[in-house]
Amino acid sequence: MAFLIRSKKIDLIQLAQDLDESPDPSMSKIVLRDLIISSKYYKEEETKELLEVITAERLETEQRQKLEQQEQLSIEKLRLEMELSRIANQSANQNNGQTSRVKSLDEIVKMVRLLTVKVPNKSDGWDYFFSSLEKAFASEVVSDELKPKVMLCVLGDKVSNLLVNLGEEELKDYESLKQVVLKEYEPSPKICLENFRKAKRNSDETFSQFASRLTSMWLYYCKLREANDFESVNQLIVADKMFEMLDSETATHIGVLQGEEWYKPRDLGKQCDIFYASKGKSYDEPERAKWNDSEKRSFNGSGGQVTEIKKFACFTCGSDKHFKRDCPKNKEVDNKRLNENKVSTEGTELVDGTVAARVDVLGKVIRRRAIEDKLSKLVKTSISVDGKLVHALLDSGTEITVIKKDLVPGISVEGASTIYLKGIFGPAVKCPLVYVPIGLATGGQFNVVHQQVLRALAEVLVEDVLLPPDVLDMLGGAQSEEKFTGSKLSGPEG
C-alpha cells in the first residue's frame, strides 16, 4: 500500500470519490488510505492504475493552467506597457512639449533585481528578501500598481505554481501576493529559531551584510512569536533557554501542548512540574547531567534517548586514545614474557616412523603468586539496587551501567528503549534500557539515598552489576571497596 502514501492528498481524495466513498478534505493521508483500502471496490492493481490516471490528469490540468497564467501575465505586461506609454504621452502634452521619460517594466525589473538580495533557496531568509525588495521599490519609486508585477517578474518560477488558484484582484494586490508566498515558504517559529542559531556567514557575504541578515532573521522570529515589546522579548529568550534545557521526553510533551504558540517562562515551568509529577521523574536528573568538556554524547536505543558518557583514559600510559587492555606498553610486556620461554626443536629423530622432537625449556618457571601480583586487581563495591544489597564490579571498560534482570523483576520493560551490548567475545546482546533506583551502601542497607540511573538489563551476567566509575562517583565515591584477584589460575605452585 506504499503507493497510496507516496501520492498527493488531492489525488487520494479524488481516488476515494471514484471508489464511491465520501472523503472529507480535512482527512489526513493515513485516514484517506484506510478509507480507500476499506472500500468494497478496492483492488490493488486496478486502484494503482486508477491513481496513475488521476495523477496524470491533475498534472496535465496544472500544466495547462500554468501556461494560461503565463499567457495572462504576458498580456497584462503588454497592457501595462501600453498604459505607461499613454501616461507618458499625456505628461508630455501637459508640460508644454517637455517630454518626461517613463521607465518600461523591463527597466524597472532590472533595477529592482540589482538592488535586491538573491531569491532564497531555503525556507529561511524570505522576510529579509521582502525587506530588501521593498527598499528597492522605495529607491526606484515603484507605484503600488506596479509592485505586484515587478515582484512576480523577480520571483519567476518560484511562484508560478502558487498563482493557479489566485483571482484577478489578488494578482493586483502586492500585500496579498506577499502573504501567499510567505505562507508557502516561511518556516515555523521553531525552525526559524534553529536557522538563526545555526546561521553562518556565506563566502560571498561581508560581515556587515551578515549582521543585517542576522538582524532580519531575529526580528522575523520575534514577529512570528508576536514579541513586540521589550518585556515580551525577554520572556521569549528565557522560555527558549528553558525549552532548550529540557530532556527529549519533556520537550516533546511541551511541544505538543504549546503547538504554534509558546509558553511564558512561569507557565512553562508549571507545565514541566505537572509532567514531572505525573511521570514520577526526579528533579535530581539535571544535577547528574553536568559533565566536563572532555565528555561525549551518544544515542542509545530505538527511542533516541541521550545519555552522557565520560571519556576515559588508559590507566597505564594516560592516553585517551585507548583503554588499558589495548595499550602498546602491555604488548611490550607480553612479548617479553613470550621470549622468556623458548623451545628448541633441534635433534629431532624418527621413533617408529613418527617425528619426535626434543624440547629444551630454556626459560624459567614463573610462580603462580608472581603472575597474580602482575594482574590488575578487580574492584567491587556494595550498592543497593531497588532496596536489595548486591556487589557491583567497577568496570572502566563499560559505558553504561548493566544489571542482572533477575534483580529487578518488578520493573516493567514494555515500551522501553533498547541497546546492543558487545563484549570481547560472542555476538552483541539486545538489552532493554530502564531507570532503576540505586544507592551506595556505605554502612549497610539502612539510610541509603537512592537515585534513578539509566541501566541496561541483561539476562546473563557474571556479576550482579557492572558499574562505570563515573556512576560510582555520582553515588558518592567508593567507600566500601573490596579488591578481588582478577583471575584464578589452576595448577601447582612452583
Protein Blocks (a to p, Z undefined) as FASTA:
>chain_A
ZZmmmpcfklmmmmmmmnopacdfkbcfklmmmmmmmpmkbcfklmmmmmmmmmmmmmmm
mmmmmmmmmmmmmmmmmmmmmmmmmmmmmmmmmngopacddddfklmmmmmmmmpccddf
bfghklmmmmmmmmmmmmnopafklmmmmmmmmnmmmlmmmmmmpcfklmmpmklmmmmm
mmmmpccfklmmmmmmmpccdfkbcfklmmmmmmmmmmmmmmmnopabfklmmmmmmmmm
mmmmpcfklmmmmmmmnmmmccdfklmmmmmmmmmmmnopafklmmmmpccfkbccdded
jkopacdddddddfklopakbcfklgmklmmmmmmmmmmpccdfehiaceehiacddddd
fbdcddfklmmmmpccdddddddeehiacdddddfkbcbdcddfklmmmbccehiacddd
ddfeocddddddddddddddfbbjehiacddddddddfbdfblbdcdfklmmmnnpafbb
ccddfbdcedddZZ
